[in-house]
Every structure is written in C-alpha cells, then in structure tokens.
C-alpha cells in the first residue's frame, strides 16, 4: 500500500485516510494505488460502507503539479489514475462517504463528486482551478455538486467556494468542525453498516443505474481536452509558474 494513505476495516466500516504532506497532492502511481485500494475495499465481503477522509491542511489538492512539470508525458498515466479512482468511488459496490476539510481541489473534487454522501468541516473550500493549471477535467464531478451555471462560473474563474455557501446547493449532508468530522462520518457509516449488506449493495447499484447520463463517459470526454490542453505552450507556462511560485505570463 502507498504511504500516501492508510486503511482500516472494523465492524464493516472501512476508513481510508489520505495523508501525504504537505497538501495531499498525489502523483501518478499514488492515484493508481488509491484506485486499486478502493476497489479492494469495495469488493471485500466484510466491507459494508467506506469512509474517505484526510489528515493535514486539506482534503486533497489533486495531482502533483511538480511531477507533471518534470514529466509532462505522464499526463496519460495521471489521467488514467484519476479516472480509475473516481470510477472506483462512484461504482463501488457499497456506499462511499467522503468527509472533507480545508481545500478540496482538482482530484479532490473528483473524489467528492463521485461519492454517495458528503460531509464537510466548517473550514472546507471547493475549487477546480484546472484552467489555471493548464488542464481540463472534473467538470462532470463538479456538476454532481453544483448546478450547471455555478459549475461554469467556478470552472472559468477558478474561484473557491466555502462550505457554508456551498451547502445551499444541497450536496453537503452535514457541516461540523474539523475536529468533529471523523466521528460525524462514523456516525453515518454505523447507520448504513447496521442495514442488510445485500440490500445496501443492491440499492447502490440501483441508484447508480437511474442517474442521468454516464459519469465515467462524461469524464473521459473531458480528459480528451486535457491532452489537447497539454499541447499548448500556455499549459506548460502555467505549470512552470506554479513550480517557480510566480505569476504566469501569456
């Protein structure tokens, strides 16, 4: 298992905790490992529900921009890792609860948007700064959290939105303090774990089947534009500026 996250399975509740300093930004191999771990937990007959949360300053800052700055050819592997991770969450045979705090960026939006239930700390903020990173993707998952026009505003501007404001759109089940977040997630997980495992698994498959459109196909469509974006000099400039901690120059 990757050192970027840990897991624990007890009383039917699987907890996966992302913990990679400083900002929980995962590289290509870590995204692939995360997907494999979620699939393994979901396919374990002892698992009744999964909680995904994080330690540190924020939930997840997405991909490791420094890796892509040094190895732009790895965008294909990063894309695959993101796709497989978000799919693992969305198509997981059991419900997935995501408990977020601090920044929820890029791939963090993908995990959150793919989940069944979302809890947030008071300090949580959501943003998809892909345009500012010379990439695309995540709009399909953001659209499971916010309505179309709000998605476009957030995507075009890269601005963040706090948990209290985001709550008006209905996707956050509960807002608590950062300290209360792990227990709040466990409280909901225990309710689900007490149900018939067979009925819950059937319910998860049924609910996925009645969604509008195919989330994975939508995200694949977006990823094609990520590859297109990466052929632009502007994309390289955004990554270089990020690494060098300077303003971009177009």
Secondary structure as UniProt FT lines:
FT   TURN            3..4
FT   STRAND          5..10
FT   TURN            11..12
FT   STRAND          13..18
FT   TURN            21..23
FT   STRAND          25..26
FT   HELIX           28..43
FT   TURN            45..46
FT   STRAND          49..54
FT   STRAND          62..63
FT   HELIX           65..70
FT   HELIX           72..74
FT   HELIX           75..90
FT   STRAND          95..100
FT   STRAND          103..105
FT   HELIX           107..114
FT   STRAND          117..121
FT   TURN            122..123
FT   STRAND          125..127
FT   HELIX           131..133
FT   HELIX           139..142
FT   TURN            143..145
FT   HELIX           148..157
FT   STRAND          161..162
FT   HELIX           163..166
FT   HELIX           167..169
FT   STRAND          172..176
FT   TURN            178..180
FT   HELIX           181..193
FT   HELIX           197..209
FT   HELIX           215..230
FT   HELIX           233..244
//
